[in-house]
Amino acid sequence: MNFERYRPYMMELLKKLVETESPSHDKSAVDKVGKILLEELKSLGASIRIINNETAGNHIIATFFTNRKKAENNNGFLLLSHMDTVYPIGTISAIPYQEMDDKLMGPGVADMKSGAVIGLAVIKHLIDDNLNPSFPITFLFTSDEEIGSGTSKKWIEESAQESSLVLVLEPGMPDGSVKTWRKGVGGFHIEVHGQAAHAGGNHDKGRNAIEEIAHQVIRIQRLTNYERGTTLNVGVIKGGSVVNVVPDHAWVDVDMRVMEPGEAERIIKEINQLEPVLQGTTIEISGGLNRPPMPYDDLMQATFTKAKELAKEIGIDLQASGTGGASDGNFVAPLGIPVLDGMGAVGGDYHSQNEYIFKESLVSRAELLSSILQKW
């Protein structure tokens, strides 16, 4: 297959998408990216459904090749891509989209606007060359992945349950590996209430909330278990008002990462059983698991092995890897549906001023995705 002819299309569309900023909390901004994608989808003859949101950007569900035979138990392929980024409006002025040697750089270029471009280019290729994929293709573009997928989780799970294979167009690892495992992600907000008092005149009457939260921080951090791949990180701590007042309020925000299924439930139970050490203080706990783990289990191993064989046929030595970060692929894994993550462009330094993809990977990843869709 010759995807070099689609390089100009991909480069032009990617530049347009990156320069259209789309921070997750800015609905109108994310919808501007959606408008660009809708134009492309319409030009490709997609059957389109728009899921309207009042707070987050609208989600887009596009379907192609609906005349294809259906899988025995499922309906076809699902491509997952998100339109939002972590970068605030104005970032593009400080960190412009640019070509630098063998890289393309810019806010959101890897995570994950290049993934959307690759998916669209592959569908364009299949249509242009009258190459029917094995099964119908659904392409889901979501608007809130970077902030937990609160409004899109339902649509991800529903679409996945109608699929025989889910391909997540998040960026591949810098060495080209796809992501065959991801940790589950969650978090907690823990508040302590004490009793304010004058630090000089009535120190003994006070109940220091910062002291109490310090006891809880140590307890929480000790729940980390590296052998299980479980980490707890108290990342934010605040409390008090002025130095001569015994503080009556303090709080922490906690990040949780888990590798093993069932581990999140154990940690949640431990966190919810935290009790005050200092008499006269109280604790309020909220939070839990946002995304379950995506383990490298038997199903994942079989899915990757098949993808590796198809990659070998087109001269790609595909390798497996994983990451402590999560994606929408985490929602698919517990459903028992084959999923491959990191199918987008190869790059790195996500969420930073140095975010990049390797320019060549636009073509090579499009070739890989096309091969899988035709031969799976």
DRENSEVO-254642 format. One record per residue: residue in three letters; x, y, z of N, C-alpha, C, O, CB in turn. Coordinates in steps of 0.02 Angstrom, whole numbers, plus 50000, padded with zeros to 5 digits. Glycine has a CB too. Layout:
REM DRENSEVO-254642
AlaXYZXYZXYZXYZXYZ/...
This chain:
REM DRENSEVO-254642
Met500434994050000500005000050000500445006250000501005006150025499525000050062/Asn500195011549972500605017649966500265023450001499825026749973500725019349892/Phe500455024550063500155030050101500535036550093500335041750120500125028250174/Glu501095036350056501455042650044501015047750010501085053750021502085041250002/Arg500555045449968500125050149932499645053749979499365058949962499725046549878/Tyr499565051050040499115054250089499495058650139499205061850182498725048950127/Arg500155058850132500555062850178500355070250176500255073250229501295062150161/Pro500285073350116500075080450115499405081550148499315086450184500045082950043/Tyr498935076950137498275077450169498335077350245498045081350280497805071750145/Met498735072550269498815071850341499175077850372498985080250425499205065450357/Met499685080150338500065085950364499635092150368499655095850416500685087250321/Glu499245093350316498815099250315498275098950368498145103850403498485100050246/Leu497955093150375497425092350424497705092750495497395095650539497055085750414/Leu498285089750506498585089850573498745097050594498615098950651499205085450575/Lys499035100750549499195107750564498565111650583498565115550631499545111150504/Lys498035110650546497405114150559497135112250628496895116550665496895112550505/Leu497165105850645496895103550709497315106050768497035108250818496865095950710/Val497965105750761498395108050816498315115550828498315117850885499135106350802/Glu498255119350775498185126550781497495128650803497375134550819498365129950715/Thr497025123950804496355125150832496365122550903496255116550915495785121650789/Glu496495126950950496595124851020495945122251050495405124651035496865130651062/Ser496015117251094495415113951120495505111451192495475105451203495225108251076/Pro495615115951240495655113751310494995110651332494455112851312495835119651356/Ser495045105451373494455101451392493875105551420493295104051404494655096351442/His494025110551460493485114251495493175119751452492715123251475493765117251559/Asp493425120651392493165125851348492735122651293492995120551241493745130051317/Lys492095122251305491645118751259491675121551188491725117851140490925119151284/Ser491655128151183491645131251116492285129651078492265128751018491535138751121/Ala492845129451114493485127951081493505120751057493715119451000494065129151130/Val493295116051099493285109051078492805108051019492945104150973493085104451137/Asp492245111551020491765110850966492035113650900491795111650846491125114450984/Lys492525118150903492835120550841493245115050808493255114350747493285126650855/Val493575110950849493925105150822493405100250794493505097350741494355101750877/Gly492855099350831492325095050806492055097150739491895093050697491765094750856/Lys492005103650728491765106250664492225104450607492005102650553491685113950668/Ile492885104850619493365102950568493295095550552493295093550493494085104450591/Leu493235091450604493165084250593492515082550558492495078050516493205080550659/Leu491985086050575491345084850542491385086150467491095082450428490795089150573/Glu491745091250448491835092750376492185086950341491995084950286492235099250366/Glu492695084250374493055078550345492605072350341492605068850291493685076950385/Leu492235071150394491805065250396491255065650344491085060650312491495064550466/Lys490975071550335490455072350284490735071250214490405068250172490145079350288/Ser491345073650203491645072750137491785065350122491835063350064492305076750132/Leu491855061350175491975054250168491335050150166491345044050162492425051750224/Gly490765053550171490115050150167489915046450229489535041650225490125045450110/Ala490165048450286490005045050348489285046050369488975051150353490465047350404/Ser489015041150404488385041950439488565044850508488925041750546487985035150445/Ile488305050850523488555054650580488015055650633487435057150617488815061350557/Arg488215054750696487785056250753488165060850800488735059350819487555049750789/Ile487865066450819488175071150864487845070550933487235071150939488125078450837/Ile488255069450984488015068951053488125075751085488695077651101488375063251093/Asn487585079551095487645086251122487785086251197487495082251234487015090251108/Asn488225090651219488385091551290488305098951308488465103351267489095089051306/Glu488065100251368487995107151389488655109951417488785115851409487455107751442/Thr489045105751448489665108051480490285106251438490665110651418489735105051550/Ala490375099851425490945097751384490765098551310490185099751292491135090351399/Gly491275097851268491135098151196490705092351174490635087451209491795098051157/Asn490405093051115489975087751088490405081851066490965082751041489555090451029/His490135075851074490465069851048490205068450978489645070450961490345063651095/Ile490605065050938490425063450869490495055950859491025053150873490855067450818/Ile489975052750834490005045650816489885045150741489355046950716489465041450856/Ala490385042650705490335041850632490405034450615490805030850644490885046050596/Thr490005032250567490035025250546490165024850471489945029050432489385021550564/Phe490545019650453490745018550383490655011150366490655006850410491475020750371/Phe490575009750302490545002850276490004998750311490114992950329491224999450284/Thr489425001750321488884998350357488574992750315488164988850340488345003250377/Asn488764992350252488514986850209488934980550216488764975450188488504989050137/Arg489474980950255489894975050265489544969950309489104971650348490564977050295/Lys489754963650302489474958350344489634959750417490154962750432489744951550323/Lys489214957650460489324958750531489694952850561489634947150539488644959750568/Ala490094954350612490434948950648489904944450680489334946550689490924951750701/Glu490094938450697489604933650723489254936150786488654935550793489954927050738/Asn489644939050832489354941350895489374948850904489054951450949489704938050951/Asn489754952350863489834959550870489744962950803489624959750752490514961150899/Asn489794969550803489624973250743490214975950703490104978350648489204978850762/Gly490824975550728491374977950688491934981150727492074979150784491124982850639/Phe492264986050696492834989450726492614996050758492154999350734493374990650674/Leu492964997850811492865004450842493535007950846494015005350875492535003750913/Leu493565013950818494145018250825493985023550877493455026750874494355021450756/Leu494445024650925494335029550977494845035250971495445034050965494385026251047/Ser494595041350974495025047250972494705052651015494095053051019495145049650899/His495115056851047494825062451084495055069151055495615069651030495015061951159/Met494635074051060494755080651030495055085651078495345090551056494125083351002/Asp494995084551143495225089351192495965088551208496255083251197494815088751256/Thr496265093851234496965093751255497015096851325496525099351352497415097451205/Val497615096551353497735099451419497955106651415498045109951467498255095351456/Tyr498055109251355498365115851347497855121451345497365121051308498775116051283/Pro497955126751385497475132351385497525136451321498025136251285497615136951445/Ile496995140151307496975144551250497565149551254497695152351307496305148351245/Gly497905150451199498485154851196499145151151194499665154051179498475159351255/Thr499135144551210499755140651209500065140551141500685140551134499615133551233/Ile499655140351089499915139751021500355145751002500795145250959499345139150971/Ser500235151551035500655157351021501355156451049501845158651020500335163651050/Ala501385153251108502035152151140502385145851114502995145551111501945151551215/Ile501975140851096502255134451072501925132951004501475128851001502115128651123/Pro502145136050951501815135250886501925128250856502415124850871502055140450838/Tyr501455126450814501545120350774502145121350728502195126450694500895118650733/Gln502595116350726503175117150684503475110450665503395105450700503705121450719/Glu503825110450609504225104650588504945105950610505225111250596504175103550511/Met505235101050643505925101650666506285095150653506175090150688505955103550742/Asp506705095150603507065089050582506555083650565506155084350519507555086650638/Asp506575078050602506135072450587505505072550629505135067550631506495065950597/Lys505375078150663504805078550709504305083850689504475088650655505055079850780/Leu503685082950712503175088050710503015089650783502915085150823502525085650670/Met502995096050799502915098150868502335103050876502175106750829503565101250895/Gly502035103150935501495107750948501025104951001501025098951013501105109250885/Pro500635109151034500185106951087499635102251061499225104251020499865112951121/Gly499635096151086499135091251065499315087451002498905083550978498495094551055/Val499905088550974500085085250911500115077650919499925073950873500755087850885/Ala500345075350977500375068150990499745065851026499445060751008500985066451032/Asp499535069651076498985067651120498385072251110498315077151147499195067751194/Met497945070751061498055065351013497775067150945497435063150913497745058851039/Lys497925073250923497635075450859497915071650799497575070950748497755082850850/Ser498535069250805498805065250750498435058550745498395055750690499555064050761/Gly498175056050800497795049850798497165050550756496995046150717497615047550867/Ala496815056150765496225057450725496395057950651496035055350609495875063950748/Val496955061150636497175061950567497325055250535497135053950478497785066450563/Ile497685050950571497855044350545497215040250531497155037150478498305040550594/Gly496745040350578496125036650567495745039050506495495034950468495685037250628/Leu495695045550498495345048350440495705046750375495375045150325495265055850447/Ala496365047050375496745045450315496645038250294496595036650235497485046850326/Val496615033750343496515026650328495825025550297495755021950248496595022350391/Ile495325028650325494645027850298494615030750227494305027950182494125031250343/Lys494935036450217494975039450151495305034750101495075034050044495355046150153/His495835031550123496195026650081495735020750063495715018750005496825024250116/Leu495385018150112494945012450100494395014150050494215010150007494635009950165/Ile494135020250056493605022450010493885023749940493605021449891493265028850037/Asp494445027449937494735029249872494915023149831494815023049770495355033549883/Asp495185017949865495415012049829494915006349830495065000649810496065009649858/Asn494305007949853493775002849855494004996549891493884990949868493545001149784/Leu494324997549947494574992049988494114991150048494124995150095495304993250011/Asn493714986150046493234985150100493584982250162493954977350156492674980450078/Pro493464985150220493744982250281493374975750299492864974150269493694987250340/Ser493644972250347493344965850367492634966750393492194962650379493764962450420/Phe492524972150430491874973550460491734981050458492174984950442491854970850534/Pro491124983150475490974990250478491424993850528491674990750575490234991350497/Ile491535000250518491965004250561491555009850594491195013550560492555007250521/Thr491625010450660491345016150696491935020350722492415017650749490885013750756/Phe491895026850713492415031350734492105036050786491675040150769492735035450673/Leu492325035450848492055039550903492565044850923493115043250945491875035150963/Phe492365051150917492775056850938492465059651002491895061951002492825062250881/Thr492845059451056492585061851120492905068551139493405070651110492715056751176/Ser492595071851188492785078751203493095079851272493305085451288492195083151196/Asp493125074651314493325075951384493785070551412493775069251472492715076451426/Glu494195067551370494635062151393495135064651445495285061151493495005059151335/Glu495395070651434495925073251478495665075051548496065076151593496235079351446/Ile495015075351557494735076951623494295071251649493855072351690494315083451619/Gly494435065151625494105059351655493565056051615493305050951636493835061251718/Ser493375058851557492875055851513492195055151547491835050251537493115049051490/Gly492025060051589491395059651626490785059251583490315055451599491335065551671/Thr490765062951528490175062851485490235057851427489745056351393490035069751457/Ser490835055251416490935050851358490985043451376490935039251332491555052951322/Lys491085041951439491165034951460490595030651435490705025051410491225034451535/Lys489985033051442489395029251421489445027351348489295021651329488755033251433/Trp489645032051306489655030951234490245026451214490195022551167489705037551196/Ile490785026951251491365022551239491165015351253491295010951212491965024651282/Glu490855014251310490675007451329490145004551283490184998751263490435007251401/Glu489635008551267489105006151223489385004451154489214999251125488555011351216/Ser489815008651127490095007451061490565001351062490574997451015490485013651036/Ala490945000651117491404995051122491034988451125491254983451097491844995751184/Gln490464988351160490084982151167489774979851101489544974151096489534983051218/Glu489774984151052489524982350985490104981050937490004981150876489074987850958/Ser490704979950964491294979350922491664972750934491624969750987491764985150935/Ser492024970650882492444964650889493164966550903493554962250925492404960450825/Leu493344972850892494014975250907493984982750916493674986350876494514973250850/Val494314985250968494354992450981495074994650972495534991751001494094994251052/Leu495174999850932495835002550918495865009750943495525014150917496005002150841/Val496275010850994496325017451025496905021150992497475018850992496435016851102/Leu496755027050963497245030650924497655035550966497875040850941496905034350868/Glu497765033751029498245037351070498935036351041499045031551003498205035051145/Pro499415040751057500085039951028500425033551051500325031251107500525045851046/Gly500835030751006501245025051025501835027451067501955033351072501495021350963/Met502185022751097502765024351137503325027051091503315025751031503015018151176/Pro503805030651119504335033551077504715028451035504985030150982504825037051121/Asp504735022051057505075016951018504605013550968504805008750935505385011751064/Gly503995015850964503505013050917503065007650946502625005150911503865010250859/Ser503175005751008502765000551040502045002951047501905008851056503054998751109/Val501594998051044500894999451061500814998151136501214994751167500404995251019/Lys500275000751164500165000251236499684994451250499094994851236499885006851264/Thr499964989151278499574983151292499384982651366499024978051385499954977051271/Trp499604987251406499364987751475499394995051498499824998851477499784983251523/Arg498934996751540498905003351571498665002451643498264998051658498435008151531/Lys498915006651686498665006551755497975009751759497805014151720499165010151802/Gly497595007451808496965010751824497115017051864497625017451899496495006051863/Val496675021951858496795028551888496195030651930495625029851909496955033751834/Gly496335033451987495805036352029496095041752073496685043552067495465030952072/Gly495695044352117495935049552162495455050852219494885048652218496045055952123/Phe495705054252269495315055752329495425062952350495965065752341495495050852386/His494905065952378494955072452411494785071252484494245068952501494465077852378/Ile495255072952528495175071552599495235078052638495735081552634495705066352624/Glu494715079652676494695085752716494685084052790494375079252812494075089952697/Val495035088252828495045087652901494775094052931494955099552911495755086152927/His494335093352980494065099053017494295098553090494225093353122493285099353012/Gly494565104053115494785104253184494435109853222493845111053211495545105153187/Gln494795113253265494525118653305495025124453305495605123653326494365116353378/Ala494805130253281495245136053280495335138853350494885138453392494965141453233/Ala495925141753362496075144953426496675149553417497045148953369496225139553482/His496755154253463497335158653462497955154553477497985150953527497255164553513/Ala498455155153433499055150953441499465152753503499875148753525499485151553379/Gly499355158753530499725160653589499325159953652499545156953701499975167653583/Gly498705162853652498305163053713497915156753727497815155053786497835168653709/Asn497695153153675497265147253686497485141253645497075137453619496545148953669/His498135140353640498385134853599498085128153618497935124053575499145134553603/Asp498015127053683497755120553707497025119453689496785113853690497845120053781/Lys496665124853674495955124253655495875122253582495335119953562495585130853669/Gly496385123153542496335121753471496435114353454496705110553493496845125753434/Arg496195112653396496305105953368496585106953298496225108953252495625101553367/Asn497235105653290497595107653230497455102953171497665097253171498345107753245/Ala497095105653123496905101553064497505099653022497515094352992496395105353021/Ile498005103953020498615102352981498985096553014499235092152979499075108552976/Glu499025096453080499335090853113498965084353098499275079153085499365092053189/Glu498305084653100497905078653086498005076353013498085070453000497165080053099/Ile498005081052967498085079052897498775076152885498865071952841497965085052850/Ala499275078352924499945075552918499955068152937500275064152904500445079452962/His499585066352990499525059253008499215055352950499445049852934499095058453073/Gln498705058052919498355054552865498795053952803498765048852768497705058252848/Val499195059052789499655058752732500125052852738500225049152690500055065352726/Ile500395051852796500865046252807500495039552797500765034952766501175046552877/Arg499895039052824499505032952815499365031452741499435025852718498835033452854/Ile499175036752705499005035952634499615033852594499575029252553498715042352606/Gln500175037252604500775035752566501005028552578501295025352533501335040552584/Arg500885025952638501105019152653500685013752619500855007852621501085018052728/Leu500135015752587499735010952549500065009152483499865004352450499035013652537/Thr500575012952462500945011452401501265004552406501565002852457501485016852388/Asn501195000652353501484993952350501784992952280501424991252233500944988352367/Tyr502424993852274502744993552209502714986652178502684986052117503464995752214/Glu502724981452219502684974552192502024973452157501994969752107502784969452248/Arg501504976452182500844975752150500724981052096500234980752059500294976252202/Gly501174985752090501084991152042500594996452067500295000052027500854988451977/Thr500514996852133500035001552163500405007552192500885006752231499624998052219/Thr500195013452173500495019452201499965024352224499455025252192500965022852150/Leu500095027452281499685032852308500135038952313500695038652340499375030952378/Asn499905044552288500305050652290499885056452314499425058752281500595052052220/Val500065059052374499755065152399500085070852361500655072752377499825065952478/Gly499735073552313500035078452268499895085652285500265090152265499815077252200/Val499365086952323499185093752343498985093652416498615089252438498605096552298/Ile499225098552454499035099252524498955106652540499375110752523499555095852571/Lys498395108252573498275115252592497925115452660497575110852679497845118852538/Gly498035121052695497705121752760497925128152795498435131052779497845115752804/Gly497525130152843497695135952883497555142552849497385142852790498405135552903/Ser497655147852889497535154652863498105159352880498415162252835496875157452890/Val498255159952944498815164152966499195160353020498935155653051498575171052993/Val499825162353031500265158353073500085158453146500265153853183500965160853065/Asn499715163553170499565163953241498865161353258498595162953311499625171053265/Val498585157253213497935153953226498025146453218498285144153167497385156653178/Val497795142653267497775135353259497285133853203496695135653208497565131753326/Pro497515130553149497075129553091496515124653104496615119353133497485127253032/Asp495915126453081495345122053090495155118353027494665114653026494745125953115/His495545119252973495365116052910495995114552870496445118752866494885120352869/Ala496035108652841496575106752797496335101252750495875097452767497205104352837/Trp496645100752691496425095552644496995093452599497485097052590495835098052602/Val496925087452571497405084852523497035081852463496465079552469497865079452556/Asp497365081852406497135078152347497635072552334498235073552336497065082852285/Val497365066652320497775060652315497675057352247497105056552224497605055652371/Asp498225055452215498205051652152498305044252168498735042452208498745054152102/Met497905039952137497955032752145498065029452078497715030952029497325029752180/Arg498555024852074498675020852014498715013552034499045011752082499335023151978/Val498365009251997498355002052013498464998051950498234999851896497695000052047/Met498814992551957498954988051901498484982051900498244980051847499674985651904/Glu498354979251959497984973051962497234974151970497024978552009498244968852020/Pro496824970351934496094970651946495944968852019496234964152046495714965851899/Gly495504972552050495324971452120495734975552168495534976452226495404964252136/Glu496304978052147496734981952191496414988652208496484990952265497414983052158/Ala496074991652160495754998052174495234997352230495185001652274495415000852111/Glu494864991952229494354990852280494674990252349494404992652399493934984552264/Arg495254986952352495604986352416495824993152441495754994652501496214981652408/Ile496104997252397496345003852418495765008352439495815011852488496745007052361/Ile495225008052400494645012152417494385010452487494195014852525494085011252365/Lys494375003952502494155001852568494615004552623494385006952675494114994052572/Glu495265004152610495755006552659495675014152670495695016552727496475004952636/Ile495585017852616495525025152621494895026952660494905031452702495505028352551/Asn494355023552646493715025252678493705023152752493245025052789493145021952642/Gln494195019152773494235017152843494705021652884494815020352943494465010052848/Leu494975026852852495405031452889495015034852946494455037152936495715036752842/Glu495315035153003494995038353061495475043453091496085042753085494795033053114/Pro495195048553124495625053753154496095050953208495925046253244495195059153185/Val496675053953211497155052353264497055057053323497085054853381497875052753238/Leu496925063453310496845068453362496115069053384495675069753342497095075253338/Gln495995068653447495315069453473495065076453456495415081453462495295068353550/Gly494435076653435494135083053418494195085053345493985090453326494435088353460/Thr494495080753304494525081953232494075077053195493935071653221495255081553206/Thr493865078953135493445074553093493735074253023494095078853001492705077053091/Ile493575068952987493835067852920493245066952872492765063352887494315061752917/Glu493285070152814492805069052759493195066452699493715069252680492425075652741/Ile492935061052668493295057752613492825057252553492245055152559493545050752635/Ser493085059052495492705058052433493185055752379493795056552384492345064752411/Gly492905052752327493325050452271493295042952263492905039552297494035052652281/Gly493705040352218493715033252204494075031952138494515035652119493015030452202/Leu493865026652104494185024552041493855028151983493245028251976494135016852033/Asn494265031051939494005034151878494045029351819493555028251784494395040551862/Arg494625026451808494725021651754495015015151781495515015351817495185024651698/Pro494705009451765494975003051789495625001351752495765004351699494454997451779/Pro496024996751778496644994851744496504991251678495994987951670497064990551789/Met496984991851632496974988151569497564983251573498124985051552497024992951506/Pro497464977251598498024972651611498244968851548497864968051501497834967651665/Tyr498864966551550499124962351496498924955151512499334951151534499904963151488/Asp498294953651499498024947051515498034942651453498314944551402497304947651544/Asp497724936851458497734932051402497404935051339497654934051284497374925651421/Leu496854938651348496514941651291496954946851258497014947151197495844944751312/Met497274951051299497714956151271498304953051235498504955251181497964960851326/Gln498584947851265499154944451234498954941651165499334942251117499414938851279/Ala498374938451161498144935651098498014941151046498174940350987497514931451109/Thr497724946651069497584952251024498224955250997498284956450937497174957651061/Phe498714956251040499344959051018499714954350970499994956550921499784960751077/Thr499704947850986500044942950944499774943150872500154942850824499974935950973/Lys499114943750866498814944050800499024950550764499174950450705498054943550804/Ala499014956050801499224962450771499954962350750500134965050698499104968250821/Lys500364959150790501084958650774501184954750709501614956550668501464955150832/Glu500794949450700500844945450639500644949550578500964949150526500414939150644/Leu500104953450584499884957650529500394963150515500504964950457499204960650543/Ala500704965750568501214970950558501814968050522502114971450479501424973850625/Lys502004961950539502584958850507502484958050432502964958550393502724951950538/Glu501864956950411501714956150340501874962450300501994962050240500994954250331/Ile501864968250333502014974450297502684977350319502814983350310501444979650307/Gly503094973150349503774975150365503854979150430504354982550438504034979150311/Ile503364978650475503414982250539503514977250595503134972450602502774986550551/Asp504034978350635504164974050693503834977250754504134981250790504944973150706/Leu503204975550765502804978650817502974975750885503024969650893502064977750803/Gln503074980150934503244978051001502704980351050502324984951037503934980751022/Ala502674976851108502184978451160502514982151217503094980851235501854972051186/Ser502144986851245502384990551303501784992751344501224990351332502804996751280/Gly501894997151392501344999551433501545005751470502105008051465501114994151482/Thr501065008551509501185014851543500745015451604500215012451609501065020651495/Gly500975019451651500585020851711500015025651698499575026451741501025023551764/Gly500025028951641499475033451623498885029551595498965023951571499705038651573/Ala498285032551599497685029251576497415032551513497625038051495497145029251631/Ser496955029151480496615031751421495905028951420495705025451466496995030051355/Asp495545030551368494865027751361494885020251348494375016851354494485031251306/Gly495475017651329495535010351322495425006751388495245000851388496215008751294/Asn495545010251443495435007151509494705005251520494555000451556495665011851564/Phe494255009051490493545007451497493355001251458492864997851475493115013351474/Val493734999651406493564994051362493804987451393493454982451388493884995051293/Ala494394987451423494694981251447494244976951491494204970951480495324982851484/Pro493894979851541493474975551584492874972551548492554967951575493224979651642/Leu492724974851488492154972251451492304965651416491854962451389491914977351400/Gly492944963651417493124957351384493144957851309493054952951274492654952051403/Ile493264963851283493294965051211494014966551192494344970451225492824970951191/Pro494264963451138494954964851118495074972251106494664975651074495124960951055/Val495634974851132495794981851124496544982551114496944979051146495564985951186/Leu496744987051070497434988951061497484996451068497125000251036497714986650991/Asp497944998651111498015005751126498695008251099499135004151084497975007051203/Gly498765014751091499385017451065499465016150991500025015350966499965014651102/Met498905015950954498915014750882499025021050841499055020850780498275011350861/Gly499065026750876499175033050841499905034150824500305029550826498915038750882/Ala500075040450808500755042150788501245040650845501065040550903500795049550769/Val501865039550826502395038150875502695044850898502915048850858502945033550844/Gly502705045850964502955052150989503075051951064503125046551093502485057750973/Gly503125057851094503265058051165503215065151194502995069751160503945055251180/Asp503425065751256503405072151294502695075151295502615081151289503895077151263/Tyr502195070751302501495073051303501395078051360501725077651412501015067051311/His500945082551350500735087451401501315092251419501305095151473500495083851464/Ser501785093051375502345097651389502465102151329502175101151276502985093651407/Gln502905106951338503065111551283503465108151228503555110951174503445117551310/Asn503705102051242504095098451193503715092651160504025088351128504715095751225/Glu503065092551167502665087051138502815086351063502855091251027501915088251149/Tyr502905080051041503095078950972502845072250946502655067850985503855079350965/Ile502855071550880502805065050848503345064650795503595069750770502085064050816/Phe503535058550778503995057650722503585058150658503085054650649504365050750726/Lys503805062450613503435063850552503295057550512502745056650485503825068850509/Glu503785053150508503715047050469503155042550495502855038650457504365043250467/Ser503025043050560502545038350591501825039650567501405035250574502575038950666/Leu501685045550540501015046650511500875041450457500325038650454500955053750482/Val501365040150415501295035350361501315028150386500895024050369501835036450308/Ser501815026550427501885019650450501305017350493501095011550489502535018750488/Arg501035021750535500475019850578499835019350536499405015250550500385024850636/Ala499775023450485499195022850441499215016150405498695012950396499175028650390/Glu499805014150383499875007650350499695001950397499354997150377500595006750324/Leu499915002450459499754997250509499014996950522498714991550521500134998550574/Leu498695002650534497975002750548497585000050488497104996350497497745009750565/Ser497775002050428497434999650368497474992150362496974988850345497725003050306/Ser498064989350375498154982150370497714978450419497414973350402498894980350381/Ile497674980950480497274977750531496534977850512496184972850519497374981050599/Leu496294983650488495594984250470495404979750411494834977450407495434991550453/Gln495864978450367495714974350308495784966950321495434962850291496144976350251/Lys496244965050366496434958050372496234954750438496334948750446497164957350363/Trp495964958550486495804955750552495304949950547495124947050598495534961150598/
